[in-house]
Amino acid sequence: MTPPTADVMDATTPAPLRERPPASVYGPVAWMRANLFNGIFSSLVTLILGFLILYGLYGFIEWGVVNAVWSVPRTATGALDPTSCRLVHGLGACWAAIGDKWRFMLFGRYPYGQQWREALCLLLFIGLYWVSADRRFWRRELGLIWVATLVVIFTLMWGGVLGLSYVAQDEWGGLPITLILATFGLALAFPLSVLVALGRRSTKLPAVKMLCVVYVELIRGVPLVALLFMANVMFPLFLPEGVNIDKLLRAQIAFILFAGAYLAEVVRGGLQALPKGQAEAADALGLTYWQKTMRITLPQALRLVIPPLVNTFIGFFKDTSLVLTIGILDFLTTSKTAMADPVWQGVSTEIYIVVALVYIAFCYTMSSYSRGVERTLDGARNR
Amino acid sequence: MSGQTIDPRLANARSAPKRKLNISWADPLFRSIVWQVLIVGVVIAIGWFLITNTQRNLLVRHIATGLGFLSNTSGIPIAETLIPYEPSVSTWGRAVVEGILNTLKVAVVGIVLSTILGTIIGIGRLSKNWLVAKVAAFYVETLRDIPVLLQLLFWYGILQSLPAPRAAMKIGNAVFLSGRGLKFPLIEWQDAHSWALVAFLLGLIGTIAWNATANKKRDETGVKPGVWPAAVGLLIGLPVLVWAALGAPFVVDYPALKGFNFVGGGTVTPEYFALLLGLTLYTAAYIAEIVRSGIQAVPKGQWEAAGALGLRPGSVLKLIVLPQAMRVIIPPMTSQFLNLTKNSSLAVAIGYQDIVSISGTMLNQTGQAIEGVGIIMVVFLTISLSISLVMNWYNARIALVER
């Protein structure tokens, strides 16, 4: 005999009266008792922390909204008159400074009339990241998309062709520089790091392995600031007389070498985590080393390390700000330069907050993407 | 009889025949040798190219190589010094040592503070208290996503914009916080204090020894003799006694406003304060995540089993969970310590004179670029290696003993 199914039950017996559980185990009061006021110590911590948060929030709203100056009037000559900002200094935020300075912060000293080109570059960069993040585009053509986009970006930045006026490289600045440093750094450091990781895992080429170990450990042992320094003062010594590479390129090279060493360790971790049987099976099939690596081990290894790779990317994205120490006009440097404007004297916290929000937007997107990928990969593995 | 037994099957086995190298592309050994010679050759060629260029450039610029310049007078002022330093007399070598000490000063204090703060936040994120968990999560997610350099500049900006010494914020009439930094009273150091310090160190050794004996006794009898009374006596009583016996000198040097600045007392400069604050808060966010994942890596059954054995919550954490969590925590923690030390080089952006900043000045003024960068690299490689060694030793000590 089959047990009665649900609809049979519903048809014959009246539905039981749904009683709400008592308020002591259900509802906001019970939730608060369990999660906020569970014991004397917990209640005390909640009260103190709650007070501090409300106090801080109150202070921030008072500073950032209530007392804030959102715009300033212009004087007869057309210059901005920051008197109202000076009056509330220390009591209220001067968001008017951001309104005046945001283009300088984003685009640096790029010719004002041509800044749409840099803005277009920003959009292209973001589009490129968007496409690269989508698993539907993970195929060989993605490489072509990257090359094409980067060529377009450089054409836009430099100009001199297609009716675009030429803009010298030392006039570039702002957020595009940050993105150029990060994107080119990673685009070139990544292949380098794969080669180094393979070299370091190599058993048949001890001399190459040695070179890779020395490279990785040497770079990881010193701070990026020191490498940038080196790029700034030692590159001119290394090169033949008369040859001069510009500052941005030097920093870019230092950045590629730096990122290459860290990424190599991540990739190596993936190669190590792969079961040995995969490589042995490929050998047994008679595949050559490169067939084995490109078709069997590397794709699996890279898939394993996507989350740590993205975390390393986030780290490098933040680390591009270090070029401030050698005077390259990236986003942080232009923003800091904007603070030096005598009109907006004393406006620094507001600008720092805006810059931090931009960085947070980029990094948070990347990290939540990484978490998403991790979940899908875990799901695929636990199937 | 020797401990080694020989597999009887191997006794008569022949060793593998010696491989002969074939000069042919089909021989893997030949191929690998060719590749290695090629790659190493290219690296050497690039290196040689760079070195000859450098030599020629140095010749053109009339820069003598070598570390001889380190004994020349430096002439650069250093704001914060741990050992006596006089710009007009002291040498570049001395300046470099000051730089190394300043780096260590920030790195060591930063590592200790960020470990404490990070552990608190990491445990806070696992708290049953909803508010505490959310605040900790917010802290971690926000601070990790802002470049550390931006944070340093932000704190430095805030510390600099504090009121002038005349309008300093103060606690009592002893501690002052102004745009010139934090001023606090200092005890005038005398011989009695040195002896008290020696007594404290002796007491520390005594306490550790007594604890070891007590543990041994516990293993034998099951009852552990009290350690606290002895520890208090040795760590507090002994130094106080020594200090009192030497006349109990106690002269406090209070900072006082004189003209436009403070005189006397101890100082924490805004540069050091900002650097320490920024590095500590930033690294603590990472350490918090490491601590959290370490504790979560301990299976729930361990908590429950320990509870079932009747251990109190504190003992469960101390005796069961933390020793297991430590094994997961230590390796990533080591790399965070290394990161903090390397990030301390960002001091150069806010004008704290660490080794990178001083070497930078040196290399600009003397033109000794290679030596300057070489010094930076050697110093950081040494520090990194030392931290790695200490942490690896600790890691080996707490590692799972598999039998």
Chai-1 contact restraints between the chains, C-beta under 6 A:
chainA,res_idxA,chainB,res_idxB,connection_type,confidence,min_distance_angstrom,max_distance_angstrom,comment,restraint_id
A,N35,B,W130,contact,1.0,0.0,6.0,A-B,restraint_1
A,L36,B,W130,contact,1.0,0.0,6.0,A-B,restraint_2
A,S42,B,N129,contact,1.0,0.0,6.0,A-B,restraint_3
A,T46,B,L131,contact,1.0,0.0,6.0,A-B,restraint_4
A,L49,B,L131,contact,1.0,0.0,6.0,A-B,restraint_5
A,K204,B,S32,contact,1.0,0.0,6.0,A-B,restraint_6
A,L205,B,S32,contact,1.0,0.0,6.0,A-B,restraint_7
A,L205,B,Q36,contact,1.0,0.0,6.0,A-B,restraint_8
A,A207,B,Q36,contact,1.0,0.0,6.0,A-B,restraint_9
A,A207,B,V40,contact,1.0,0.0,6.0,A-B,restraint_10
A,V208,B,Q36,contact,1.0,0.0,6.0,A-B,restraint_11
A,V208,B,I39,contact,1.0,0.0,6.0,A-B,restraint_12
A,G221,B,F380,contact,1.0,0.0,6.0,A-B,restraint_13
A,G221,B,L381,contact,1.0,0.0,6.0,A-B,restraint_14
A,G221,B,S384,contact,1.0,0.0,6.0,A-B,restraint_15
A,V222,B,M377,contact,1.0,0.0,6.0,A-B,restraint_16
A,V222,B,F380,contact,1.0,0.0,6.0,A-B,restraint_17
A,P223,B,K342,contact,1.0,0.0,6.0,A-B,restraint_18
A,P223,B,S345,contact,1.0,0.0,6.0,A-B,restraint_19
A,V225,B,S345,contact,1.0,0.0,6.0,A-B,restraint_20
A,V225,B,V356,contact,1.0,0.0,6.0,A-B,restraint_21
A,A226,B,V356,contact,1.0,0.0,6.0,A-B,restraint_22
A,A226,B,I376,contact,1.0,0.0,6.0,A-B,restraint_23
A,M230,B,V373,contact,1.0,0.0,6.0,A-B,restraint_24
A,V233,B,A369,contact,1.0,0.0,6.0,A-B,restraint_25
A,M234,B,A369,contact,1.0,0.0,6.0,A-B,restraint_26
A,M234,B,V373,contact,1.0,0.0,6.0,A-B,restraint_27
A,L237,B,T54,contact,1.0,0.0,6.0,A-B,restraint_28
A,L237,B,N57,contact,1.0,0.0,6.0,A-B,restraint_29
A,F238,B,L50,contact,1.0,0.0,6.0,A-B,restraint_30
A,F238,B,N53,contact,1.0,0.0,6.0,A-B,restraint_31
A,F238,B,T54,contact,1.0,0.0,6.0,A-B,restraint_32
A,L239,B,N53,contact,1.0,0.0,6.0,A-B,restraint_33
A,P240,B,N53,contact,1.0,0.0,6.0,A-B,restraint_34
A,K318,B,P147,contact,1.0,0.0,6.0,A-B,restraint_35
A,S321,B,P147,contact,1.0,0.0,6.0,A-B,restraint_36
A,S321,B,L149,contact,1.0,0.0,6.0,A-B,restraint_37
A,L322,B,L149,contact,1.0,0.0,6.0,A-B,restraint_38
A,T325,B,V348,contact,1.0,0.0,6.0,A-B,restraint_39
A,T325,B,A349,contact,1.0,0.0,6.0,A-B,restraint_40
A,L332,B,L150,contact,1.0,0.0,6.0,A-B,restraint_41
A,S348,B,G157,contact,1.0,0.0,6.0,A-B,restraint_42
A,Y352,B,F154,contact,1.0,0.0,6.0,A-B,restraint_43
A,A356,B,I146,contact,1.0,0.0,6.0,A-B,restraint_44
A,A356,B,L150,contact,1.0,0.0,6.0,A-B,restraint_45
A,Y359,B,I146,contact,1.0,0.0,6.0,A-B,restraint_46
A,Y359,B,P147,contact,1.0,0.0,6.0,A-B,restraint_47
A,I360,B,D145,contact,1.0,0.0,6.0,A-B,restraint_48
A,C363,B,D145,contact,1.0,0.0,6.0,A-B,restraint_49
A,Y364,B,D145,contact,1.0,0.0,6.0,A-B,restraint_50
